Amino acid sequence: MLAFILSLGPYVGKWPSPLYWLFYKVVPGFSSMRAPARWGELVFLFLAVMSAFGFVFLKEKLQRVKSAFVSKNASVLLFVLATAALFLEFLPVPIPLTAVTPKDKIPQVYRWLGEQKEDFAIVELPIYFGDDNWKEEERMYFSTFHWKKMVNGFVAFDKDYPEQAKLVQGFPNKSAIAYLKNIKVKYVIFHRDQFSESITEQVLQKTKIIKDFGNDLVLEI
């Protein structure tokens, strides 16, 4: 049960896991664990042992059944059922895949970034964190076409990233700009189709547009 709870990670849905955070704060080395789901390996190990006990229990029950065929062939019947369940578990079911954007169709802003020889950092807005952090995966893929350092990213667990992302999301307020300057960010890639018109106007009034790629704007810090 302990391994199962830890395998759920620091948050269960939107609620923090008290036990996980207790281990995180108290147990040396626990905070370095990158993928909490790996605790699930221990869960499977214990389930395998429990399944063996369950097999023996069911065999003894079947051996007491009045039917002579069932009682004499309890082990064989259980073996057949267990094998069928195993095949069902590993049944190859087609998984829908998402097509990857080819190089000739990536947004123009990323091609422009790739043409810039200077070494600098960028941040893309809106920045996603928490339950929406997975939306950063495509941006990480696009980053392989320009290889600039990024504030954005997707990780299994980073206790500091949500707070940093919330701060950056306030751009162009003074706190966000000060933070971005402090970490040497040169450009903000502003995806205005993901913001309301009022927020877009507010941002454009306080920033300088370096490049305009339609819905993707390059703003200078």
N, C-alpha and C positions, 0 to 999 in steps of 0.2 A: 504494500500500500504506500509506503514511504517513497519507493522508487517511482511509482505511478504519479504521485502528487508532484514530485520534483521534475518528472518528464514533461509536465504541462508548462513549465517555465515560470518566469517571474509574474506573469499575468495570466489569469484565466478569463478570457473575454476582456472586459474592461476593468476587472477587479484584480487587485494585486494579491499574490499568494503569500500569506504570512509565513508559512513554513519555508518557502523558497528564500524569502528575504532574510529569515533568521539564519539559515545556512550561509547565505551570501555574506552576512555581516560577521558571523562567528567562526565558521569553519575555514581554516587557512587553505588557500588555493582554490576554494570553491568559486570565487569571483572571476577566475580566469577561464571558466568553462564557457565555450563559445556557443555550443548547441545543446541546450537542456534536453532536447528530445532523445539524446543518446542514453538517458536514464531508462528509456523504453527497452533497451537491450536486456537490462536486469529484469524488467517486468516479464519479458518473453521467457527468460530463463526460469523464473519462478512459476510461470504458467505451465511450462513443460513438466516441471516436477509435480505440480498439482494435477496435471492431466494424467500422469502415471498413476497417482493415487486414485483418481477418478476411474481409470480403466480397471484397476483391481476391484474397486468397490462395485462397479457395474457387473463385472464378471461374476462376483460372488452372488449378486442379486439374480442374475440370469440362471445360474446353476441351481437355484432353488425353485425356478419355474416348473410347473407341473409337466409342461411339454417335454418329452424325452429328447426330441431333436434339438430344442433350444438349450436345454441344460447340458447336453453332451457337446454341443458345438458353440458354447458361449464365447470362447476365445476367438474362434474363427469368425463368428458374426461381428464381434467388436472390431476385429482387425479389418474386416471388409468395410465397416462403417467408418472407421478412422481413416482408412486409405481413401475412401470416397470424399470425406471431408477435406483431406489434404489436397486432393486434386482440385476440389472446388476452390480452395484457398488460393491455389496457384493458377487458376483458370486465366488464360491470357485474354483480357477484355480490351478492346481498342480504346485508347485514351486520346481524346481530342487534343490536337496540338495547335499552337499559335504560330503563324508564319512569321519568320524573322524578316525585317525590312532589309532588302539588299542594298549594297553600297550606292548604286545609282539612283536610289529612291529615298535616301535618308534626307531629313529636313536640311535645307540649305544653310541654316545657321551653324550646323555642326561641320559642314564642309568648310565654311569660312573660318571657324575656329582652328580647323586642321591646317589651314594655309598660314596661320600666324606663327611665325618662327619663335617668337618670344616665349619664355617660360613664365606662366602666370596661373593664377587660380580663378575659378568661376563659381557662381552659385546659380542654380535654376529656381525660378519661382513660378508657381507655388512650390514650396518644399513640403514633402510628405513625411509623416512620422506616425508612430502608433499603429493602428489597424490599417492605415493607408500606406504604410512604408513600402509595400510591395510595388507600388506605382513607380518607384524609383528604379526598378530593374531595367526598364527600357532605356532610361537615361544612361545607366551604366553601360549598356550595350552600345549606345551612340557614342559614349566617351572613347570607345576603342578606335574611332575615326579621327579623333583630335588629340587624345592623351593629355589633356590639361588636368591639373589638379582640381578636384571638386569638393564642395562642402556637402553636396547631396550624396546619398548612398543608401544601400540596403544591407543590413547586417542582421545576424540572428539575435543578437542582444548587445545593446550598448546603452548603459545607464545615463550617459551624458548627452547622447544625440537628441532625444526629445526636447530637452531644455534649450539646447542650441538651436534646434529647428524652430521652436516657438519664438525665440528671440529674432531669428532671421525673417520669419514670416511677417514681422512688424514693419519691414522695409516699406517706405523710406524714412522711418522715424530715426531719431538721433542715436538711440541705443543700437539699432540694427546696423546702421552705417558705421558707427564706431567699432562695433564688433567685427564687421567684415573688413574694415581697414586694418584692424589689429592682426587679423590672420592672413593679411596680404591678398585679399580678393580684389581683382582688377575689374571684372565685368559681371554684371547681373544679366542672365538670360531670362527675360520676362515674357512668359507665354500669355499674352493678353486675352486670348480666347478662353482662358480658364479663370478669368476674373470678370467682375461686373464692370460696366462702363464707368461708374463713379470711382471705383478704386483705380482703374486704369488712368483716368484723368488726373487723379490725385498723384499718382506715381510719376506721370509724365511731366507734371508741373514742377516737380522737385528734382528731376534727374535730366541727364543729357543723353540723347540717343546717338549711339555711335553707328549702328547699322539697323536698318528696318527690313525685316524679311516677312512682312505681312503680319501674321499672328505671333511671330517670334522677334522680339526686340533685343538688341544688345545695348545695355545701359552701362555707363561708366560710373564707378563708385566715386 
